[in-house]
Amino acid sequence: MSAAPHAIYIHIPFCTNKCHYCDFNSYVLKGQPVMDYLKAMDQEMARTVEAIPPQTIDTIFVGGGTPTVLEPEQMAYFLNTVKTHFPDWNPAIEFSMEANPGTTDKEKLKAMRDGGVNRISFGVQSFNNHLLHDIGRIHNTDDVYRSLENARAVGFENMSIDLMFGLPKQTLEVLSETLDRALELDLPHYSIYSLKVEENTLFHRLYQRNQLPLPSEDDELMMYQMIMDRLRSAGYHQYEISNFAKPGYESKHNTTYWRNEDYYGIGAGAHGYVNHARHINIKGVNPYIEAACKGLPRLNTFTVDKNEAMEDFMMVGLRMDEGASKTRFALQFEGRQMDEVFHKELTSLLQMELVEELPDGYRLSEKGILFGNNVFGTFVGALSEG
């Protein structure tokens, strides 16, 4: 048997409401069987560790949805089940939980701390209240400050906020003001993502009716350049194309994904990747609960063939400033050499000055960072079509 993953992703699918841009597997909290869901995850964890006994756990990430909609008693129950089934934690474990400003009072935050959570990622998105309303967020900027203050009061230091750009009616000036407010907080980590208009969202329906006033492509590019310039000037390392951190505060869990390493996936709609096989869990809350009572609640499981895995390695690895490592590539793929496998693609990208060679791999150039999707697309089907 291959070594067990050292990382766990756990999905809490409940939200106070559905944001206009969100296509994640999430459901409005009201009327949901929350405790039944948590007990079903308990059963999935038990069956998972029976099938793949865990080793030392280095990172845990609880996402959603909004995990912090759980009541303090529910939170304590949930975190206890995690520790029960995955008891061997690295002393330096990174245990992250996503949170929505306004859903984190001190009692709940204390339950999180007592249960082992030591990193919080707040979904702030903007410091402009009009913009927050227009994208369907239920919090305002006062909630952000209150939530951060509460988190610090119970002992959280490792905190991150998510921001978004390319939003409807968002201007460079509005974004600049948000960056001012965000950087005043002096947090150790910021994630800043561009809006993607996804199917099955309100924004997609508005977009199809030509009723979504998005910034132009040129303005969006200038927004991204502004973000990079401002964060770098403030002393943050852009360790991934959308993520900025002070030294030592890079997300260890997300780095697991970007290095194409294995991880457990628990919960409705969760994805996992273990021993060259990916799985997707059943998405609906009640169908998931029913399935977890009978066995592993899988919607689909499929083996990732070696060519696809090598393509994936390049696409996610190049997202990082550390780049796609030749050494890690050889370790994951039985000694295969990156330069030989992707000679044509890497030569082309080097000639276009979209990537640059490192002593142990390749990373995006400054030009390549602005056109990352073009670079990643180079590897889609590169081996299966070759």
N, C-alpha and C positions, 0 to 999 in steps of 0.2 A: 504494500500500500504506500502511496505517496505521502509525504508529510502533510499534516493537517494545516489548514489556513491559520494564520496568526491574527486575522482581522475579521470583524463581524459587522455586517450592516443589519439593522433592525428597523422595520417600518411600522409607524403608528399612523393610520390613514385618516385620522379625524381632524377636522378644521372647524373653526367657528363659522366660516363662510368660504365660498369658492372665489378666489381672485379671478379677475377677468382674463388674465394671461395664462392661467395654470392648467396644464394637462397632466399633472401628476395623479397618481392613484390616490385620490383623497375624497372624503365624503363629509358633508355637514354633520356636525356632532349630534345635534338634537335628535333624540329618539334612538340613538345607536346603542347596541348591546356591548358597552365598553368592557365590562368585566368578563363577559363571555369571550370577547376577543383576546383579552390578556391571558385568559386561561388556555385558549387555543394556541397562542404563541408559546406558552409554557409546554404544551404537548409537542409542538413542532420542535422546540429546542431539545426536548428529551429524546425524540426520535432521531434528530440530527446528530447528536453526540453519540448515540448508540451506533449509527451508521459510520460516522467519521469522528472518532474520539479526539477531543481537542488537545492541543499542546498549550504552551504559554501564549496567552492572548496579549498582543501588543497594542491593538487599537479596537475601539468599539465606536460606531457612529449610529445614533438614533435619529432617523429622519422621518419625513412625512409628506403631506399632512403637517400638523402642528403637534408634536409630542407633548408640549407643555399645556395642552388643553386637559390633560389628565389631572384629576384631583390629587391632592397630596397622598391620600391613602392608596389610590390606584397607582400613583407613581412609585410609592414604596414597595407595593406588591410586585410591580413589573420589574423594578431594579433588583429585587431579591431573587426573582426567577433567573435573571441573567447570571447573577453571581453563583446561584446553585448549580446551573448546568455548565458554566464556563468558569470554574473556580480558580484556575491558575492564571493570575494576572501578572504581567511584567510590572515590577515596582515603578517603572516609569511609564505606565500605560497612559495613552491618550484616550479619554472617554468623552466623546463629544455628543451634544444633543442640540438639535435645532429648536429655536424658540421664536414665538411671535411676541413683539413688544405688547405689553398689556395683559399677557396671560401668565406672568411670572411674579406672583407675590412672594414675600419672604418665606412663608411656610412651605410653599411648593419648591422654592429654590433650595431650602434647607433639606427637604426630602431628596432632592437630586444630589446634593453634596454628600449626604449620609449614605446614599446608594452607590457612590463611587464616581459620579459625573464630575469631571474637572475642567471641561471646556464647553462653552456655549457659543452657538452661532445664531445671532439675532437676524431675522429677516426684516431689515429696515426699509430697503429699496430706495427711499428718497427722504430728504429733509424738507420737502415742500408739501404742505398739507393738502393743497388743491390737487396736486399730482397723485398723492396717496389715495385720495377719494376717487379720482378718475380711473385708477387701475384696480379698484375694488378692495384696497386694504382697509381694515377696520381700526387701525391704530393711528395716532398722530404723533408729532415729534415730542410732545410732553411725555407720552407713554415710553418713548425710547429712552429718554433721560432717566425716568423713574425706574425702568427695568434694569438699566445698567447700574444705577445706584443701589438697588436692592441686591443685585448679583454681587457687587463688591462687598456689601454689608455682611453677606453670609460666607464670604471667603473666596469668591471666584476672581481669578486674575487673568486666566487665559480665555479671552473673549474675542469674538469676531463679529463683524456685521456684513451682511450682504447689501449691495447697492445695485441699481440697474440703470442702464443708459439706452438711448434709442427709443424712449417711451413716447407715446402720443403727447403732443404739445410741449415736449421737453426741449428747451433751448440750451445752447452752450452756457448762457448766463445762469439759467436755473441749475444746470449740472454743476457749474463752478461754485455756486452757493452751497449746494449739497456737499461738495468736497470740502469746502471751508468748515462746515459744521462737523463733518465726519472726522477730519484730521484734528480738530480741536479736542476730540475725545482721547487722542493719543493711545489708541488701542493697539494691541500687538499684531492684529491681523485684519485684513479687508479682502472680501471677495466682491468683484465688480463685473457683472455680466450684461451683455447686450440682450435686448428683448428679441425673442424668437416667437413669431406668430404661429402657434401650433394649432392643428386641427382640433375640433371638439372643444373650442374655447369661445367665449363671447367675443374676444378680439378677432378671432378668425372670421366669425360671422360678419362683424363690422367691416373687416378688411375686404371681404368678398363683395360687400355693398358699397365699397369705396367711401366708407364713413370712419376710417381710422387715420387721423392726421399724424402720420409718422414723420420724423425728421428725414431729410434727404440722405442718400448714401454718403455724400460728401460731408454733411454735418455729423453723421454718425462716426465717420472715420476721424473727424476732428475731435469728437468727444472722446474717443478711445485714446488718441494721442495726448489729449489734455490729461486724462486719467493717469496714463503712464508717466507723463512729465511731473505731475503734481505729487504722485505717490513716491516716485523715485527721489525727487528733490527733498521730500520729507524724511528720507532715510529708510524707506521700505524696499525690500528686495522683491522684484517681480519674479518669483520662483516658478510661476506657471502663467500662462497667457492671461488668465482672469484673476490671479491671486497674488496678494502682496503681503509680506510679513516682515516683522523685525527678526533679526537673527535668532534662530532657535524656536521660532513660533510657526514654522511652516506646518501645514496639516499633514500629519503622519498618515492618517487614514486615507485621505485622497491620494497621497503619493503611492499607496498600495495599488490603487486603480491605474494610475499613470505609469507604473512599472509593470503593469499587466500581471500582477501577482494574484494568488488565490484569496478568496474571502467567502465566509459563510453569508447567506442571505436569509433572513427570518422575517416572516410577516406577509400580509396580503400584498400581492404584486411585487414582492421583493425579488431581486435578482441575486444569484450566487454564482461563483466560479470556483470549481474544485476539480483538480486532477483532469484538466483539459475538457471539462464538461460545464456548460452553463445551464442554469435552471431559472425558470420564471414561475413564481407562485400564482395560484388562483387570486384574482383581483378583488372580487366583491366581498364585503365584510361577512355576510351570512354564509355564502358558499365557501369562503375560506374556513370559517368556524366549523362547518359541517365536515369539510374534507380533513381538517386537522384532527378531528376526533377519530378518524378512521386510519390515517396514515400520513405520510408526507404530502402536504397540500400542493402538489405540483400541477401547474397548467401545462408546462412544456419542459422537457429536458433534452439537450442535444449536445453531441460531442463537437468540439471545435477542431477542425482538421488543422494540421501543422501549418499549411500555407496561410490559412485565414488567421491563425494565431500570430504568425510572424508579421502579417500586415497590421494586425491590431497593435502589436508591440510598437511598431514604428509610429502609428497614428497617435497613440496616447503618449508615448515617450517623448515625442517631439514637442508636446505641449509644455514640457518642463524646461527651465533654464539649464538644469543639469544635463538635459538632452537624452537621447536614446543611446543607452550604453552598449558598447560592443561586448563587454565582459558579461553583462546580464543576458544579452541576447544569446551568447554561446552557452551559458549555463542553462537557460530555458529550453534551448533547441538542440541539445545533444552535440554541441561543438560546432554547429553551423556558424559561418562567418558572415556578419552583416554586410560587409563590403562585397562579398561574392553574391549573396542572395539578392541584394538590391543594387547591384552595380549600375544598371541603366538609370534607375530612378534617382539615385544619389548623385550620379554624374550630371544629370540634367538639372537637378535642383542647385547644385554647386555652381554650374555655369550661369544660372539665372540669379545667382547670389541670394537665394531664398533660404539656404541653410549654410552653416559653416562647420568645418570639421574641428573636433576637439581631440585631445590625446586618446580618449576612450569612447568616441562616438560622434554624434552629430546633434546640433541644435538649430533652432530657427535663428536666422540673422535678424538684425533690426528691421530690415525690409520684410523678411519672412513673417515676423510677428504680426504685421499689418495684414498679411494675406495668408494667415494660417490655414484657412479652409482649403485654399488652393493646394497648399503643400500636403495636407492630410489626404486630399482627394487623389493625389498621385499614387497612393498606396492601395486604394480601394480596388480590389480585383487584380492587383499588379501581378500576382503569381498564378492565380487561377486562369487569368486571361493570357498569360505569357506562353 
